[in-house]
Amino acid sequence: MAWWRSNTYDPADDLKAIGVPVLTIFGEIDTSLPVVENSPVLERYLTETGVRFDIVVIPDQPHSVTTCQGLYGADTWKWPEAYWNRSRLPPEFDETMAAGIVQQID
């Protein structure tokens, strides 16, 4: 994480060169790319391009925008008291992606 935070990459030139519609989805509690810091920058650069874009924030989601997987119910595997919960995308993610695709078709 320290490397990521100290990275000096400036996306300005790349974002300004985009010529297609953009859908950006942030997780509200993303600590890798905090929405509060990154959304205004993204919005500024994309506005300069003139492309159509949407920036969506999914509440209570981390960078991966998935629920974390893990063992629930106990510290050791013991079915049915404990079970493995696989990562899942929140419903808002699928809904946002589908709406973004439909918007581009219209």
Biopython code that builds the backbone (N, CA, C, O; Angstrom):
import numpy as np
from Bio.PDB.StructureBuilder import StructureBuilder

atoms = [
    (1, "MET", "N", (0.824, -1.188, 0.000)),
    (1, "MET", "CA", (0.000, 0.000, 0.000)),
    (1, "MET", "C", (0.869, 1.254, 0.000)),
    (1, "MET", "O", (0.511, 2.257, -0.616)),
    (2, "ALA", "N", (2.006, 1.202, 0.685)),
    (2, "ALA", "CA", (2.895, 2.368, 0.726)),
    (2, "ALA", "C", (3.364, 2.728, -0.679)),
    (2, "ALA", "O", (3.424, 3.906, -1.032)),
    (3, "TRP", "N", (3.704, 1.699, -1.496)),
    (3, "TRP", "CA", (4.128, 1.982, -2.866)),
    (3, "TRP", "C", (3.002, 2.647, -3.647)),
    (3, "TRP", "O", (3.223, 3.624, -4.362)),
    (4, "TRP", "N", (1.810, 2.116, -3.505)),
    (4, "TRP", "CA", (0.671, 2.648, -4.232)),
    (4, "TRP", "C", (0.444, 4.112, -3.883)),
    (4, "TRP", "O", (0.216, 4.940, -4.764)),
    (5, "ARG", "N", (0.506, 4.423, -2.599)),
    (5, "ARG", "CA", (0.278, 5.795, -2.146)),
    (5, "ARG", "C", (1.379, 6.750, -2.613)),
    (5, "ARG", "O", (1.121, 7.935, -2.821)),
    (6, "SER", "N", (2.610, 6.240, -2.780)),
    (6, "SER", "CA", (3.721, 7.108, -3.183)),
    (6, "SER", "C", (3.889, 7.158, -4.701)),
    (6, "SER", "O", (4.758, 7.874, -5.198)),
    (7, "ASN", "N", (3.083, 6.419, -5.436)),
    (7, "ASN", "CA", (3.152, 6.405, -6.878)),
    (7, "ASN", "C", (2.840, 7.801, -7.417)),
    (7, "ASN", "O", (1.876, 8.430, -6.981)),
    (8, "THR", "N", (3.643, 8.286, -8.355)),
    (8, "THR", "CA", (3.475, 9.644, -8.866)),
    (8, "THR", "C", (2.780, 9.694, -10.226)),
    (8, "THR", "O", (2.793, 10.729, -10.892)),
    (9, "TYR", "N", (2.181, 8.593, -10.635)),
    (9, "TYR", "CA", (1.478, 8.562, -11.916)),
    (9, "TYR", "C", (0.372, 9.612, -11.941)),
    (9, "TYR", "O", (-0.453, 9.675, -11.030)),
    (10, "ASP", "N", (0.360, 10.422, -12.975)),
    (10, "ASP", "CA", (-0.686, 11.422, -13.171)),
    (10, "ASP", "C", (-1.547, 10.964, -14.352)),
    (10, "ASP", "O", (-1.046, 10.878, -15.473)),
    (11, "PRO", "N", (-2.823, 10.670, -14.126)),
    (11, "PRO", "CA", (-3.674, 10.144, -15.193)),
    (11, "PRO", "C", (-4.192, 11.209, -16.157)),
    (11, "PRO", "O", (-4.952, 10.879, -17.067)),
    (12, "ALA", "N", (-3.817, 12.445, -15.992)),
    (12, "ALA", "CA", (-4.392, 13.545, -16.780)),
    (12, "ALA", "C", (-4.342, 13.273, -18.278)),
    (12, "ALA", "O", (-5.379, 13.310, -18.940)),
    (13, "ASP", "N", (-3.164, 13.000, -18.826)),
    (13, "ASP", "CA", (-3.048, 12.806, -20.273)),
    (13, "ASP", "C", (-3.864, 11.617, -20.753)),
    (13, "ASP", "O", (-4.506, 11.692, -21.801)),
    (14, "ASP", "N", (-3.850, 10.523, -20.002)),
    (14, "ASP", "CA", (-4.599, 9.334, -20.407)),
    (14, "ASP", "C", (-6.109, 9.583, -20.350)),
    (14, "ASP", "O", (-6.845, 9.188, -21.255)),
    (15, "LEU", "N", (-6.560, 10.237, -19.283)),
    (15, "LEU", "CA", (-7.994, 10.499, -19.162)),
    (15, "LEU", "C", (-8.467, 11.510, -20.195)),
    (15, "LEU", "O", (-9.573, 11.382, -20.719)),
    (16, "LYS", "N", (-7.660, 12.498, -20.492)),
    (16, "LYS", "CA", (-8.046, 13.507, -21.483)),
    (16, "LYS", "C", (-8.079, 12.936, -22.904)),
    (16, "LYS", "O", (-8.702, 13.518, -23.792)),
    (17, "ALA", "N", (-7.415, 11.809, -23.118)),
    (17, "ALA", "CA", (-7.375, 11.192, -24.447)),
    (17, "ALA", "C", (-8.535, 10.224, -24.689)),
    (17, "ALA", "O", (-8.685, 9.709, -25.797)),
    (18, "ILE", "N", (-9.347, 9.974, -23.675)),
    (18, "ILE", "CA", (-10.460, 9.031, -23.818)),
    (18, "ILE", "C", (-11.507, 9.617, -24.759)),
    (18, "ILE", "O", (-11.882, 10.783, -24.639)),
    (19, "GLY", "N", (-11.967, 8.806, -25.680)),
    (19, "GLY", "CA", (-12.955, 9.264, -26.643)),
    (19, "GLY", "C", (-14.241, 8.469, -26.627)),
    (19, "GLY", "O", (-15.054, 8.580, -27.545)),
    (20, "VAL", "N", (-14.434, 7.667, -25.592)),
    (20, "VAL", "CA", (-15.638, 6.840, -25.485)),
    (20, "VAL", "C", (-16.306, 7.109, -24.142)),
    (20, "VAL", "O", (-15.650, 7.593, -23.220)),
    (21, "PRO", "N", (-17.586, 6.808, -24.011)),
    (21, "PRO", "CA", (-18.263, 6.988, -22.723)),
    (21, "PRO", "C", (-17.578, 6.179, -21.618)),
    (21, "PRO", "O", (-17.023, 5.108, -21.862)),
    (22, "VAL", "N", (-17.633, 6.717, -20.406)),
    (22, "VAL", "CA", (-16.945, 6.103, -19.268)),
    (22, "VAL", "C", (-17.924, 5.894, -18.114)),
    (22, "VAL", "O", (-18.683, 6.796, -17.760)),
    (23, "LEU", "N", (-17.898, 4.702, -17.538)),
    (23, "LEU", "CA", (-18.635, 4.408, -16.313)),
    (23, "LEU", "C", (-17.607, 4.039, -15.264)),
    (23, "LEU", "O", (-16.897, 3.044, -15.410)),
    (24, "THR", "N", (-17.524, 4.829, -14.213)),
    (24, "THR", "CA", (-16.593, 4.562, -13.127)),
    (24, "THR", "C", (-17.383, 4.197, -11.881)),
    (24, "THR", "O", (-18.319, 4.899, -11.499)),
    (25, "ILE", "N", (-16.999, 3.097, -11.254)),
    (25, "ILE", "CA", (-17.670, 2.652, -10.038)),
    (25, "ILE", "C", (-16.652, 2.637, -8.909)),
    (25, "ILE", "O", (-15.633, 1.951, -8.984)),
    (26, "PHE", "N", (-16.939, 3.396, -7.870)),
    (26, "PHE", "CA", (-16.106, 3.438, -6.676)),
    (26, "PHE", "C", (-16.818, 2.706, -5.548)),
    (26, "PHE", "O", (-18.046, 2.706, -5.467)),
    (27, "GLY", "N", (-16.028, 2.081, -4.676)),
    (27, "GLY", "CA", (-16.544, 1.592, -3.410)),
    (27, "GLY", "C", (-16.398, 2.730, -2.407)),
    (27, "GLY", "O", (-15.346, 3.364, -2.335)),
    (28, "GLU", "N", (-17.433, 2.986, -1.645)),
    (28, "GLU", "CA", (-17.444, 4.117, -0.714)),
    (28, "GLU", "C", (-16.302, 4.077, 0.298)),
    (28, "GLU", "O", (-15.770, 5.122, 0.676)),
    (29, "ILE", "N", (-15.922, 2.874, 0.739)),
    (29, "ILE", "CA", (-14.883, 2.775, 1.771)),
    (29, "ILE", "C", (-13.564, 2.266, 1.200)),
    (29, "ILE", "O", (-12.773, 1.642, 1.908)),
    (30, "ASP", "N", (-13.332, 2.534, -0.073)),
    (30, "ASP", "CA", (-12.080, 2.148, -0.737)),
    (30, "ASP", "C", (-10.936, 2.964, -0.151)),
    (30, "ASP", "O", (-10.957, 4.194, -0.194)),
    (31, "THR", "N", (-9.938, 2.277, 0.394)),
    (31, "THR", "CA", (-8.768, 2.975, 0.927)),
    (31, "THR", "C", (-7.638, 3.042, -0.089)),
    (31, "THR", "O", (-6.686, 3.797, 0.107)),
    (32, "SER", "N", (-7.717, 2.266, -1.179)),
    (32, "SER", "CA", (-6.699, 2.313, -2.225)),
    (32, "SER", "C", (-6.898, 3.528, -3.126)),
    (32, "SER", "O", (-5.947, 4.242, -3.443)),
    (33, "LEU", "N", (-8.133, 3.749, -3.530)),
    (33, "LEU", "CA", (-8.505, 4.894, -4.368)),
    (33, "LEU", "C", (-9.696, 5.588, -3.713)),
    (33, "LEU", "O", (-10.836, 5.421, -4.148)),
    (34, "PRO", "N", (-9.430, 6.365, -2.668)),
    (34, "PRO", "CA", (-10.546, 6.993, -1.943)),
    (34, "PRO", "C", (-11.398, 7.868, -2.869)),
    (34, "PRO", "O", (-10.870, 8.703, -3.604)),
    (35, "VAL", "N", (-12.687, 7.673, -2.826)),
    (35, "VAL", "CA", (-13.604, 8.377, -3.707)),
    (35, "VAL", "C", (-13.531, 9.890, -3.483)),
    (35, "VAL", "O", (-13.641, 10.658, -4.438)),
    (36, "VAL", "N", (-13.349, 10.318, -2.260)),
    (36, "VAL", "CA", (-13.306, 11.753, -1.962)),
    (36, "VAL", "C", (-12.140, 12.432, -2.669)),
    (36, "VAL", "O", (-12.267, 13.571, -3.120)),
    (37, "GLU", "N", (-11.012, 11.748, -2.770)),
    (37, "GLU", "CA", (-9.835, 12.308, -3.429)),
    (37, "GLU", "C", (-9.892, 12.132, -4.943)),
    (37, "GLU", "O", (-9.494, 13.035, -5.679)),
    (38, "ASN", "N", (-10.370, 11.008, -5.413)),
    (38, "ASN", "CA", (-10.246, 10.656, -6.819)),
    (38, "ASN", "C", (-11.429, 11.047, -7.703)),
    (38, "ASN", "O", (-11.243, 11.326, -8.888)),
    (39, "SER", "N", (-12.612, 11.070, -7.161)),
    (39, "SER", "CA", (-13.782, 11.390, -7.973)),
    (39, "SER", "C", (-13.724, 12.798, -8.565)),
    (39, "SER", "O", (-14.007, 12.955, -9.752)),
    (40, "PRO", "N", (-13.372, 13.827, -7.795)),
    (40, "PRO", "CA", (-13.312, 15.179, -8.383)),
    (40, "PRO", "C", (-12.269, 15.306, -9.496)),
    (40, "PRO", "O", (-12.492, 16.007, -10.482)),
    (41, "VAL", "N", (-11.142, 14.634, -9.336)),
    (41, "VAL", "CA", (-10.094, 14.676, -10.358)),
    (41, "VAL", "C", (-10.583, 13.998, -11.630)),
    (41, "VAL", "O", (-10.445, 14.535, -12.730)),
    (42, "LEU", "N", (-11.150, 12.825, -11.465)),
    (42, "LEU", "CA", (-11.694, 12.088, -12.597)),
    (42, "LEU", "C", (-12.771, 12.911, -13.306)),
    (42, "LEU", "O", (-12.785, 13.003, -14.534)),
    (43, "GLU", "N", (-13.656, 13.495, -12.537)),
    (43, "GLU", "CA", (-14.731, 14.301, -13.119)),
    (43, "GLU", "C", (-14.169, 15.490, -13.901)),
    (43, "GLU", "O", (-14.645, 15.790, -14.996)),
    (44, "ARG", "N", (-13.179, 16.154, -13.356)),
    (44, "ARG", "CA", (-12.582, 17.312, -14.035)),
    (44, "ARG", "C", (-11.979, 16.911, -15.384)),
    (44, "ARG", "O", (-12.247, 17.556, -16.398)),
    (45, "TYR", "N", (-11.174, 15.860, -15.399)),
    (45, "TYR", "CA", (-10.525, 15.437, -16.637)),
    (45, "TYR", "C", (-11.528, 14.935, -17.665)),
    (45, "TYR", "O", (-11.411, 15.249, -18.850)),
    (46, "LEU", "N", (-12.504, 14.166, -17.227)),
    (46, "LEU", "CA", (-13.492, 13.644, -18.168)),
    (46, "LEU", "C", (-14.395, 14.752, -18.709)),
    (46, "LEU", "O", (-14.825, 14.693, -19.861)),
    (47, "THR", "N", (-14.680, 15.743, -17.899)),
    (47, "THR", "CA", (-15.459, 16.886, -18.373)),
    (47, "THR", "C", (-14.715, 17.598, -19.494)),
    (47, "THR", "O", (-15.324, 18.037, -20.469)),
    (48, "GLU", "N", (-13.397, 17.712, -19.353)),
    (48, "GLU", "CA", (-12.587, 18.358, -20.382)),
    (48, "GLU", "C", (-12.618, 17.593, -21.705)),
    (48, "GLU", "O", (-12.466, 18.196, -22.768)),
    (49, "THR", "N", (-12.811, 16.287, -21.655)),
    (49, "THR", "CA", (-12.838, 15.493, -22.894)),
    (49, "THR", "C", (-14.135, 15.679, -23.659)),
    (49, "THR", "O", (-14.170, 15.529, -24.880)),
    (50, "GLY", "N", (-15.204, 16.006, -22.940)),
    (50, "GLY", "CA", (-16.508, 16.136, -23.575)),
    (50, "GLY", "C", (-17.237, 14.815, -23.743)),
    (50, "GLY", "O", (-18.325, 14.784, -24.318)),
    (51, "VAL", "N", (-16.658, 13.715, -23.248)),
    (51, "VAL", "CA", (-17.343, 12.422, -23.371)),
    (51, "VAL", "C", (-18.422, 12.313, -22.306)),
    (51, "VAL", "O", (-18.382, 12.986, -21.275)),
    (52, "ARG", "N", (-19.372, 11.458, -22.581)),
    (52, "ARG", "CA", (-20.406, 11.175, -21.591)),
    (52, "ARG", "C", (-19.814, 10.264, -20.527)),
    (52, "ARG", "O", (-19.139, 9.285, -20.849)),
    (53, "PHE", "N", (-20.062, 10.580, -19.265)),
    (53, "PHE", "CA", (-19.518, 9.739, -18.195)),
    (53, "PHE", "C", (-20.438, 9.741, -16.996)),
    (53, "PHE", "O", (-21.221, 10.669, -16.792)),
    (54, "ASP", "N", (-20.331, 8.691, -16.208)),
    (54, "ASP", "CA", (-21.027, 8.568, -14.932)),
    (54, "ASP", "C", (-20.023, 8.091, -13.899)),
    (54, "ASP", "O", (-19.189, 7.227, -14.168)),
    (55, "ILE", "N", (-20.120, 8.670, -12.715)),
    (55, "ILE", "CA", (-19.320, 8.232, -11.580)),
    (55, "ILE", "C", (-20.314, 7.783, -10.517)),
    (55, "ILE", "O", (-21.139, 8.567, -10.048)),
    (56, "VAL", "N", (-20.222, 6.520, -10.147)),
    (56, "VAL", "CA", (-21.164, 5.929, -9.201)),
    (56, "VAL", "C", (-20.391, 5.454, -7.975)),
    (56, "VAL", "O", (-19.317, 4.864, -8.097)),
    (57, "VAL", "N", (-20.945, 5.717, -6.798)),
    (57, "VAL", "CA", (-20.339, 5.260, -5.545)),
    (57, "VAL", "C", (-21.284, 4.257, -4.903)),
    (57, "VAL", "O", (-22.444, 4.567, -4.632)),
    (58, "ILE", "N", (-20.777, 3.048, -4.661)),
    (58, "ILE", "CA", (-21.592, 2.022, -4.016)),
    (58, "ILE", "C", (-21.303, 2.061, -2.514)),
    (58, "ILE", "O", (-20.167, 1.855, -2.088)),
    (59, "PRO", "N", (-22.334, 2.326, -1.721)),
    (59, "PRO", "CA", (-22.154, 2.468, -0.270)),
    (59, "PRO", "C", (-21.554, 1.234, 0.394)),
    (59, "PRO", "O", (-21.826, 0.098, 0.006)),
    (60, "ASP", "N", (-20.734, 1.490, 1.400)),
    (60, "ASP", "CA", (-20.181, 0.444, 2.269)),
    (60, "ASP", "C", (-19.370, -0.615, 1.533)),
    (60, "ASP", "O", (-19.290, -1.752, 1.997)),
    (61, "GLN", "N", (-18.771, -0.272, 0.403)),
    (61, "GLN", "CA", (-17.987, -1.247, -0.348)),
    (61, "GLN", "C", (-16.521, -0.842, -0.399)),
    (61, "GLN", "O", (-16.212, 0.346, -0.492)),
    (62, "PRO", "N", (-15.606, -1.823, -0.339)),
    (62, "PRO", "CA", (-14.173, -1.554, -0.426)),
    (62, "PRO", "C", (-13.729, -1.460, -1.883)),
    (62, "PRO", "O", (-14.564, -1.392, -2.785)),
    (63, "HIS", "N", (-12.437, -1.457, -2.111)),
    (63, "HIS", "CA", (-11.865, -1.332, -3.452)),
    (63, "HIS", "C", (-12.350, -2.430, -4.390)),
    (63, "HIS", "O", (-12.648, -2.157, -5.552)),
    (64, "SER", "N", (-12.430, -3.639, -3.914)),
    (64, "SER", "CA", (-12.826, -4.760, -4.771)),
    (64, "SER", "C", (-14.320, -4.771, -5.064)),
    (64, "SER", "O", (-14.771, -5.517, -5.933)),
    (65, "VAL", "N", (-15.085, -3.967, -4.364)),
    (65, "VAL", "CA", (-16.534, -3.897, -4.497)),
    (65, "VAL", "C", (-17.159, -5.288, -4.395)),
    (65, "VAL", "O", (-18.123, -5.602, -5.094)),
    (66, "THR", "N", (-16.602, -6.104, -3.523)),
    (66, "THR", "CA", (-17.185, -7.415, -3.259)),
    (66, "THR", "C", (-17.267, -7.617, -1.761)),
    (66, "THR", "O", (-16.491, -7.045, -0.995)),
    (67, "THR", "N", (-18.212, -8.433, -1.362)),
    (67, "THR", "CA", (-18.225, -8.823, 0.034)),
    (67, "THR", "C", (-17.035, -9.744, 0.251)),
    (67, "THR", "O", (-16.678, -10.520, -0.635)),
    (68, "CYS", "N", (-16.441, -9.665, 1.385)),
    (68, "CYS", "CA", (-15.259, -10.490, 1.664)),
    (68, "CYS", "C", (-15.672, -11.926, 1.927)),
    (68, "CYS", "O", (-16.707, -12.194, 2.536)),
    (69, "GLN", "N", (-14.843, -12.838, 1.455)),
    (69, "GLN", "CA", (-15.128, -14.232, 1.750)),
    (69, "GLN", "C", (-14.424, -14.620, 3.038)),
    (69, "GLN", "O", (-13.433, -14.003, 3.428)),
    (70, "GLY", "N", (-14.926, -15.610, 3.668)),
    (70, "GLY", "CA", (-14.305, -16.065, 4.891)),
    (70, "GLY", "C", (-15.151, -17.129, 5.558)),
    (70, "GLY", "O", (-16.232, -17.483, 5.086)),
    (71, "LEU", "N", (-14.646, -17.617, 6.636)),
    (71, "LEU", "CA", (-15.326, -18.647, 7.398)),
    (71, "LEU", "C", (-16.203, -17.973, 8.443)),
    (71, "LEU", "O", (-15.709, -17.222, 9.283)),
    (72, "TYR", "N", (-17.491, -18.239, 8.393)),
    (72, "TYR", "CA", (-18.420, -17.619, 9.317)),
    (72, "TYR", "C", (-19.002, -18.665, 10.263)),
    (72, "TYR", "O", (-19.286, -19.794, 9.860)),
    (73, "GLY", "N", (-19.170, -18.287, 11.486)),
    (73, "GLY", "CA", (-19.840, -19.152, 12.444)),
    (73, "GLY", "C", (-18.924, -19.808, 13.446)),
    (73, "GLY", "O", (-19.385, -20.216, 14.512)),
    (74, "ALA", "N", (-17.647, -19.927, 13.150)),
    (74, "ALA", "CA", (-16.681, -20.525, 14.080)),
    (74, "ALA", "C", (-15.286, -20.358, 13.498)),
    (74, "ALA", "O", (-15.132, -19.971, 12.340)),
    (75, "ASP", "N", (-14.264, -20.652, 14.307)),
    (75, "ASP", "CA", (-12.883, -20.520, 13.857)),
    (75, "ASP", "C", (-12.396, -21.723, 13.055)),
    (75, "ASP", "O", (-11.362, -21.649, 12.393)),
    (76, "THR", "N", (-13.124, -22.813, 13.111)),
    (76, "THR", "CA", (-12.735, -24.005, 12.352)),
    (76, "THR", "C", (-13.923, -24.492, 11.539)),
    (76, "THR", "O", (-15.077, -24.208, 11.861)),
    (77, "TRP", "N", (-13.619, -25.226, 10.488)),
    (77, "TRP", "CA", (-14.681, -25.747, 9.654)),
    (77, "TRP", "C", (-15.470, -26.799, 10.419)),
    (77, "TRP", "O", (-14.915, -27.800, 10.871)),
    (78, "LYS", "N", (-16.749, -26.566, 10.557)),
    (78, "LYS", "CA", (-17.624, -27.521, 11.225)),
    (78, "LYS", "C", (-19.040, -27.262, 10.728)),
    (78, "LYS", "O", (-19.787, -26.472, 11.305)),
    (79, "TRP", "N", (-19.384, -27.938, 9.657)),
    (79, "TRP", "CA", (-20.690, -27.750, 9.047)),
    (79, "TRP", "C", (-21.784, -28.313, 9.935)),
    (79, "TRP", "O", (-21.561, -29.389, 10.491)),
    (80, "PRO", "N", (-22.921, -27.708, 10.122)),
    (80, "PRO", "CA", (-23.373, -26.459, 9.534)),
    (80, "PRO", "C", (-23.117, -25.232, 10.401)),
    (80, "PRO", "O", (-23.492, -24.122, 10.025)),
    (81, "GLU", "N", (-22.482, -25.417, 11.559)),
    (81, "GLU", "CA", (-22.264, -24.266, 12.432)),
    (81, "GLU", "C", (-21.363, -23.217, 11.780)),
    (81, "GLU", "O", (-21.542, -22.020, 12.006)),
    (82, "ALA", "N", (-20.403, -23.655, 10.980)),
    (82, "ALA", "CA", (-19.518, -22.732, 10.280)),
    (82, "ALA", "C", (-19.614, -23.019, 8.788)),
    (82, "ALA", "O", (-19.797, -24.168, 8.385)),
    (83, "TYR", "N", (-19.495, -22.007, 7.990)),
    (83, "TYR", "CA", (-19.600, -22.207, 6.547)),
    (83, "TYR", "C", (-18.737, -21.170, 5.833)),
    (83, "TYR", "O", (-18.424, -20.111, 6.376)),
    (84, "TRP", "N", (-18.365, -21.506, 4.604)),
    (84, "TRP", "CA", (-17.532, -20.626, 3.800)),
    (84, "TRP", "C", (-18.441, -19.703, 2.994)),
    (84, "TRP", "O", (-19.321, -20.163, 2.267)),
    (85, "ASN", "N", (-18.223, -18.415, 3.128)),
    (85, "ASN", "CA", (-18.997, -17.427, 2.404)),
    (85, "ASN", "C", (-18.136, -16.865, 1.281)),
    (85, "ASN", "O", (-17.160, -16.166, 1.552)),
    (86, "ARG", "N", (-18.466, -17.147, 0.055)),
    (86, "ARG", "CA", (-17.696, -16.688, -1.103)),
    (86, "ARG", "C", (-17.943, -15.198, -1.382)),
    (86, "ARG", "O", (-18.972, -14.635, -1.008)),
    (87, "SER", "N", (-16.966, -14.590, -2.048)),
    (87, "SER", "CA", (-17.122, -13.188, -2.443)),
    (87, "SER", "C", (-18.289, -13.041, -3.404)),
    (87, "SER", "O", (-18.520, -13.889, -4.266)),
    (88, "ARG", "N", (-19.002, -11.967, -3.239)),
    (88, "ARG", "CA", (-20.114, -11.652, -4.120)),
    (88, "ARG", "C", (-20.122, -10.164, -4.417)),
    (88, "ARG", "O", (-19.731, -9.348, -3.581)),
    (89, "LEU", "N", (-20.564, -9.825, -5.598)),
    (89, "LEU", "CA", (-20.756, -8.424, -5.926)),
    (89, "LEU", "C", (-22.080, -7.979, -5.327)),
    (89, "LEU", "O", (-23.047, -8.741, -5.321)),
    (90, "PRO", "N", (-22.132, -6.751, -4.823)),
    (90, "PRO", "CA", (-23.414, -6.269, -4.298)),
    (90, "PRO", "C", (-24.392, -6.057, -5.457)),
    (90, "PRO", "O", (-23.956, -5.825, -6.584)),
    (91, "PRO", "N", (-25.692, -6.131, -5.209)),
    (91, "PRO", "CA", (-26.679, -5.960, -6.283)),
    (91, "PRO", "C", (-26.520, -4.616, -7.002)),
    (91, "PRO", "O", (-26.776, -4.521, -8.202)),
    (92, "GLU", "N", (-26.099, -3.584, -6.274)),
    (92, "GLU", "CA", (-25.931, -2.262, -6.881)),
    (92, "GLU", "C", (-24.910, -2.283, -8.011)),
    (92, "GLU", "O", (-25.026, -1.512, -8.964)),
    (93, "PHE", "N", (-23.906, -3.162, -7.914)),
    (93, "PHE", "CA", (-22.887, -3.233, -8.953)),
    (93, "PHE", "C", (-23.500, -3.707, -10.266)),
    (93, "PHE", "O", (-23.333, -3.065, -11.303)),
    (94, "ASP", "N", (-24.203, -4.822, -10.218)),
    (94, "ASP", "CA", (-24.839, -5.349, -11.430)),
    (94, "ASP", "C", (-25.854, -4.365, -11.993)),
    (94, "ASP", "O", (-25.927, -4.168, -13.206)),
    (95, "GLU", "N", (-26.632, -3.752, -11.117)),
    (95, "GLU", "CA", (-27.645, -2.791, -11.562)),
    (95, "GLU", "C", (-26.989, -1.592, -12.248)),
    (95, "GLU", "O", (-27.478, -1.116, -13.273)),
    (96, "THR", "N", (-25.890, -1.110, -11.685)),
    (96, "THR", "CA", (-25.176, 0.036, -12.256)),
    (96, "THR", "C", (-24.581, -0.324, -13.612)),
    (96, "THR", "O", (-24.673, 0.456, -14.560)),
    (97, "MET", "N", (-23.971, -1.506, -13.708)),
    (97, "MET", "CA", (-23.383, -1.940, -14.978)),
    (97, "MET", "C", (-24.468, -2.076, -16.051)),
    (97, "MET", "O", (-24.287, -1.618, -17.179)),
    (98, "ALA", "N", (-25.576, -2.696, -15.704)),
    (98, "ALA", "CA", (-26.656, -2.887, -16.676)),
    (98, "ALA", "C", (-27.225, -1.541, -17.125)),
    (98, "ALA", "O", (-27.461, -1.335, -18.316)),
    (99, "ALA", "N", (-27.443, -0.640, -16.193)),
    (99, "ALA", "CA", (-27.971, 0.684, -16.542)),
    (99, "ALA", "C", (-26.992, 1.440, -17.426)),
    (99, "ALA", "O", (-27.407, 2.140, -18.350)),
    (100, "GLY", "N", (-25.696, 1.308, -17.156)),
    (100, "GLY", "CA", (-24.679, 1.962, -17.974)),
    (100, "GLY", "C", (-24.669, 1.446, -19.396)),
    (100, "GLY", "O", (-24.505, 2.221, -20.339)),
    (101, "ILE", "N", (-24.839, 0.157, -19.560)),
    (101, "ILE", "CA", (-24.872, -0.441, -20.904)),
    (101, "ILE", "C", (-26.130, 0.019, -21.643)),
    (101, "ILE", "O", (-26.060, 0.402, -22.811)),
    (102, "VAL", "N", (-27.266, -0.017, -20.973)),
    (102, "VAL", "CA", (-28.527, 0.419, -21.599)),
    (102, "VAL", "C", (-28.421, 1.880, -22.005)),
    (102, "VAL", "O", (-28.891, 2.255, -23.079)),
    (103, "GLN", "N", (-27.822, 2.698, -21.177)),
    (103, "GLN", "CA", (-27.687, 4.120, -21.487)),
    (103, "GLN", "C", (-26.885, 4.328, -22.767)),
    (103, "GLN", "O", (-27.190, 5.228, -23.549)),
    (104, "GLN", "N", (-25.866, 3.505, -22.987)),
    (104, "GLN", "CA", (-25.047, 3.643, -24.182)),
    (104, "GLN", "C", (-25.781, 3.176, -25.438)),
    (104, "GLN", "O", (-25.479, 3.633, -26.540)),
    (105, "ILE", "N", (-26.731, 2.281, -25.274)),
    (105, "ILE", "CA", (-27.512, 1.777, -26.408)),
    (105, "ILE", "C", (-28.550, 2.810, -26.845)),
    (105, "ILE", "O", (-28.818, 2.967, -28.036)),
    (106, "ASP", "N", (-29.128, 3.509, -25.873)),
    (106, "ASP", "CA", (-30.170, 4.504, -26.179)),
    (106, "ASP", "C", (-29.640, 5.645, -27.013)),
    (106, "ASP", "O", (-30.388, 6.561, -27.353)),
]
sb = StructureBuilder()
sb.init_structure("model")
sb.init_model(0)
sb.init_chain("A")
sb.init_seg("    ")
for serial, (resi, resn, name, xyz) in enumerate(atoms, 1):
    if name == "N":
        sb.init_residue(resn, " ", resi, " ")
    sb.init_atom(name, np.array(xyz, "f"), 0.0, 1.0, " ", f" {name:<3s}", serial, name[0])
structure = sb.get_structure()
